[in-house]
Amino acid sequence: MVRHVATSVRAEGTKTQPGQRVTTDTKAPTAAPTNGTAAILVHQPSPWLSADTACKLLGETPWNPDTSAFSGALNASLPYQSRLGVFPATQQYWVAKSTANSTACRSIDAGGKTGPAECAAELPVLCTQSAPLSNNTYADNGAAWQVTQAVNQTLVTGFRDAHTWKFRGLRYARRPTRFGYSEGAYLEGGEIAAVSPGADCAQPVGEVKNGSSEDCLFLNVWTPHLPRMAGARKAELRPVMVYLYGGGFTSGSGKNPNTDGTNLASRGDVVSVSVNYRVGNLGFLAFNDGVHKGNYALSDMITALEWVKQHIQYFGGDADRVTLFGESAGAQATHILLGSPKARGLFHRAIMQSDPQGYPRDGKFSWMTYDTLERAYNGGTKRVLNQTGCLGAQDEVACLGKLSGLDIVNLPTNVK
């Protein structure tokens, strides 16, 4: 079984959030969610009674060394805390009392040795981890597994499974006008339910299973660590990996089950983020009016990175250690953003998987070049305008505004 980074999941300051039970799809995994070695580590040192309450707020109980095996995940994950500099190697952790009616408290060290402890001592606590597994088509995001995290003045409710904390469908920008640029990272105020992913960006019919929309600027966060609401120490923050999907810039999904960030966050001990960005005609169509110059998708990516810069610390991520990566079109976008002044300082490492730039063409090695605004308009936009009857219109953007977004991305010409 995979090492449960849930053993090093931090839940300081989080609480369960009552709410309507919502599940996605229909078939739950049949495998047991844990093998007895998984645990949630609540890092806030506290007396036994408060530690017991912290576990209960998560719908769990203190981890019991009499009924669960320490070997496997825990004997790797607890020493890992000292390697991170979070706790000393001699740190003790609360575990369950030997019996429910016992007045004696006990703790465990990073090597798995239990012993008596003064109940008034302030220690972190190991809680059980009973959240179910998720798979490509199923996630139980009901109230039993929900957690609420403070992000600035906003309360964001996500959920957990056997591996990570998940926050899905976070709006990172206000909905831009069609052929307008997304500007400024945005966080909704009040209380936000982030238990289901937002809509995919509008794209040709059949590219995504559950439909798509022009209102699509959402991101998803998977994290092995939730910091205390008062803020985390720098040593506790994890590196961040922001993923840009492929799809030839005409399709793609931030909620693609094949690129779900659960395992990356859990196995890699990083905060994983996936980003929706506009594609096809709605993401790239350029006009010669001096205003709508194309590359709206790139503005989406930069705005998402600005959102990460401002808010990822509240999800346990280090905004000074952000890796941007993607596959195919996502790799090309990463390549482009490496040269963008507006992206400067928003990410610090880059990974390009199957970057289409630099492929041999006609037997020769050559780098791709980017169209000028004039070439983009004459080469692609005019064809779109002709196919919609808008070529020659006094206001071409307004003319296209009479069509739905799905109509525009399902034209014979879908530029990128």
N, C-alpha and C positions, 0 to 999 in steps of 0.2 A: 504493500500500500504506500502511496505517496506520503512523504513527510508532511504532516499537517502543520502548515505555518500558522494555523489557528492556535497552535500552542504559543505562538508569539503575537497573536492578535491582541491589540490593546483595546480596552473598552472603557478607559477612564472617562467618567462624566457622561457616558451614554446611558440611555434608558429605553425600555421597551415602549413602543408607541401603540396604543389601542387603535384599531381601525378596521375597515372592512377587509375580509380575507379575499385576496386576489391570487389566482394561480394562472400561469401561462401554459397553454397546451394541456395535454390530458394524461400523459403516461409518466408516472414517477419511476425513477431508477429502482431496480429491485435489490441492488447491493446495499448492505448495511452502511450507514453513513460514517461510522468510525469502527476502529478495531479495539477500542478501549484506551488507546494511548493519546487521543486528541484532547486538548484542553484549551480554554481561553484564559489568557493571562491578563488579569486586571492589575495594571502597574501601580496604581495609587496606593502607597503604603497606608494601612489603616488597622485599627484594632480588630480582633476577630469578629465581633458583632457587626461592625460596619462592612467587613469583607464578606461575611455571609449574606448581608443585605445586597451588596453589589452583585453577587452571583444571582440572587433571586430576581433582581431587576432585569437581568438578562434571560430569565426563565430557566436558570440553571441552578446547580448546587455546588458547593465546594467539591473539588475532585477527590476521589477516595482511593488511596493507594492500596486498600485492602481488596478492592473489587476490580481495579483496573491495572493494567501492566505499565510499568514505567519504561521498559525497554522499547526501543524503536524511535518514536518521534520525540518524546520528552527528553530523553537522555542526550539528544542532539540539540534540541531547541533551547533548553535552559542554559547550557554553557554558552550558546550563541548570544544570549543577552549580555554576558560579560565581555564577549568579543566585540560587541557593538559599543561597549562602554556605558550601557544603560544601568547595569547592576554589577557589583563586585562578584568575584568568583565564589565568595563565601556567603552569598545572599541566601536567606531562608524565605520560603513561600508558604503561606497558609494552605493547608489541605483539610479535608473533612475530619471531624472528631471520630474516634474509634467506634463510638455508638451515639445514637441520636440523643440519648439522655446524659451523656458524659459531660462533666464540668471541666474536664481537662482538654486543653487545646494542643494541637501539634502542628509541626511544620515539616517541610521537606527541603533538602538542599539540591544543588544542581547535579549531584551524583546519584540522587534517588534515595538517600538515607533520611528516614523520618525520625523525629524525636519530639519530646515535649517542648512547649513554648508557653510563655506567659500570655494569657489572653488579652492583656492590655498592650502588648507589644504591637508596633506598627509595621506590618509586613504587606507585600503584595500577595495576591491570592490566585491560586489555580482553580478555575471553575470548570465544570463539565462542559462538553461540547456535543450537543445532541441535535444540532441543526441537520437537515437532510442533505444528501448530495443533490446537485443539479446535473442535467445533461444538456445535449444540444437542443432539446425541445421542451424541457420541463424545468420550472423553478418554482418552488413554494415560497412566495413572497408575502405570506399572510402575517397577521398581527403577531403571532407567536415568535417570529424571527425578526421582527422589525426593530430598528434602532434609530434614535434621533440624535443628530449631531448639530451643534451650533456652528454656523458659518457666518462670521460677522454677526449681524443681527437677525439672520435667517435661521429657522429650524428646519433642517433637511432630514427627512425620514427615508432611510434605505432599509436593507435587510441583509441577512447573512445566510450562507449555506455552510456546508462542512469545511469549506476552504477559505473563504474570504468574506469581507464586508462588501456589499454592492450598492452603488447608487446609480440608478438608471434614468435616462431621459432628463438630464439637467440642461435647462436652456442656458446657453452661454452667450447669446446675443438676441437682442430684439429682432423680430422679423423684419428684414429689410424690404424695401420696395422692389418690385421686379426690375432686374437689371440695375439694382442699386447695391452699393457696397455695405457690408456689415461693419459697423463702426462702434467700437467700445465694448469691452467685456461687460456682460450684464448678469446680475444675480437677482432673481425675484425676491421680494420681501415676504415677511410673515412666515407662514409654514408651508413647506413644499413636500409633496409626496414624490419620491424618486425611487419607486419600486418597479416601474415598467419603462422600457425604452421608448423614446419618442419616435415619430414617423421618419422614415427614410426620405431623402430628398427626391423630388419628382424625377422620374427616369422612365425609359421605354417600358411598356407593358411586358410583364413576364420576368423582368430582371430581379425583382424582389417579391417575396411571397405575400406580404401583407399590405400591399399598396404603398403609395408614396404621396408626398405633399410638398407644396412650396414652403410650408411652415415646418422647417426641418432642422434648424440649427441647434441641435442637442448633442451632448456628449455623455459618456458613461464612465464611471470610475469603479475600479476594483482595487481594494486595498487590504493588506494584511495587518494594518495598524491604524487604530483610531486614537488620536491624542486626546488628552484631557482637555476639557473645554477652556480651561484657563491658559492653554497653550502648551506646546511640547518643546522640550529641549532639542537643540540642533542634532544631538547624537541620536535621538529617537526617530528622526525623520528619515524616510526611505527615498532612494532614487526614484525618479519618475520616468515612465516611458509612454510617449504619446504616439498613437498609431494612426496613420492615414491609409485608407483602403485603396486597393487597386480597382480596375474596371474601365480602363481606357479613358478616364475622365468623362464617361457617359453613363456609368452605372456604379453601384457600390453601396455598402451598408456598414454603418458603425455598430450594428447589432447582429452582424453575420455570425452565426454560431460557430463557424469554422475559425473565426479569429476572436472568439470570446476571450476576455482578459483574465479569467479566473485562474487558470493554471500558470500563466505568466506571473501574476501577482503572488500566487501561493508558492510556487517552486522557486521563483527568482527573488522573493522578498522585496518586490518593488511595487510602487503604485502605478497601475496600468490605466491608461485613458484611451478611449476611442472617440473619434470625432466625425460627425456628419459634415459634409460640405456639398455645395451645389454642383451639379454636373451638367454636361451637355449644353444645349442652347441657353438654359437658365444660369449656367455657371460661367459661360465664356463668350456669349454673343457680343460682338463689338460693333458699335455704331460710329459714324463720323460726325456726331453732333458736338463733340468736345466734352461731353458729360459721361456718357455710357461707353466706357472704353474697354469693356471685357474684363476677364480675369477676376470675376466676382468670387469664384471659388477660393482664390488665393487670399482674398480679404477675409473669408470665413476662417481659413486655417490660422491666419495671424491673430484674428480675434479670439479664437479658441486658445491659442498659446498665451494670449494676454490674460484670459480667464484663469488658466492654469497658474500663471505667474502670481496672480492676486489671491487665489483661493485654495490651491492644492495643499497648503500647509494644514488646513483644517481637516483634511482627509489623510494626514500622515505623510504627505509628500514634501520633498525638499525642492523648492522652486529654483535653487541654485544648481541642481543636478538633474536637468531634463534632457532626455534623449528623444529626438524626433526620428521616427522610422516609418517605413511603409514599403509596400510591395507593388511593383509595376508602376501604374500611374501614381501610387502613393510614394514610390521611390523617386519618381521624376519630380513630384511636388516637393519632396524633401530636398532634392538637388536644387530646385529653383529657389527655395526659401533660404538655402545656404548663401545665396547671393542677394537676398532682399534686405535693404537697409531697415525696413520696418520690422523685420524679424530679428534684428540684432539684439542679443541679450535675452531672448525669449527661450532659447534652447542652447545646449552646450555640447552635445554629441549628436551624431547623425548615423543612421544605418540605412542603406539603400539596397533593398532586396529586388533583384531582377530589374534594375534601372534600365529603361529602354534607351537612354542616351548613350551614344558611343557604340551602338551595334553596327556591325559591318553592313553596308548597303551597296548593292551593285558590285560586290567583290572588293570594296574598298572600306577602310575604317574611316568613319567621319562622325563628327559631332552634330547633333541636331541644332538647327537654328530656330529662333522664335520669330514669328511673323511680326511685321510692323502693323500698326493700326490700319493703315491703308490696305495692306495685303489681306488682313483678317476680314475687313469689311467687304472687299471686292471678291475674295475667294470663298467666303462662307456665308456672311450675313446676307448678301444679295440673293443667294440661292434660297435662303430661308424666307426672305421677304417675297420673293417671287412665288414660292410654294404656298404662301398665306394670302396672296393678293395685296400685300402691303408695299410692294416695291413701287416707289414713286409717290407714296403717301406724304402729305405735308408733315405729319408727325408719325414717323415709323414706329416709335416706341408705343405711342398711344394706340396705333392701329393693332399692334400685337397684343396690347392690353385687352382687346376684345375676346381673345382666345384664352382657354384655360391653360395652366402650366403643363398639364399632361398632353394637351394637343401640341404644344410647342416642342416638347422633347420627343414626341412620337412622329415628327415629320421625317420625310426621306433624308433630309440633311439635319444632322445633329452635331454641331461643331464642338471642338474641344481645344 
